[in-house]
Amino acid sequence: MLTIDVEKNSEVAVVHCSGRLVRGVEVCTLRNSVVSQKTTRIVVLDLAQVEFMDAGGLNALVSLHHWTCDRGIQLKLVNPSHLVLEMLTRTRLNRVFDISSLHDVLTILGGDCHHAKYGAGYLSQPQTLAAK
């Protein structure tokens, strides 16, 4: 199961992913969460809590990378779990994606890491989605 929480303001959407990013409903849930952020300038995917990812999950990340590039939206991967980072490195996708720590992203965006609910608490209106 993949659970997604989205925090957003007018320019930035932080998509927190937790669970398994695998082919099927989970990939569709992630894609819908990102595609619905089409009015933002930056989409941050927080992958710290992703426990497992298969080829379908990797494909979804590549697809989202193309979708955001085509629309002039920046896609940033933040705090990928050890497994996710290993998969990105082995497939050399770590050279394609902008991968940062949450602290780096907050520094760039001007957020305050110490007072944030998710490390991006300056955003409002969290939404939770779950794939079953």
Sequence and secondary structure as in RCSB ss.txt:
>XXXX:A:sequence
MLTIDVEKNSEVAVVHCSGRLVRGVEVCTLRNSVVSQKTTRIVVLDLAQVEFMDAGGLNALVSLHHWTCDRGIQL
KLVNPSHLVLEMLTRTRLNRVFDISSLHDVLTILGGDCHHAKYGAGYLSQPQTLAAK
>XXXX:A:secstr
 EEEEEEE SSEEEEEEEEEE TTHHHHHHHHHHHTTTT SEEEEEEEEEEEE HHHHHHHHHHHHHHHHTT EE
EEES  HHHHHHHHHTTGGGTSEEE HHHHHHHHT  GGG SSS TTSEEEEEEEE 
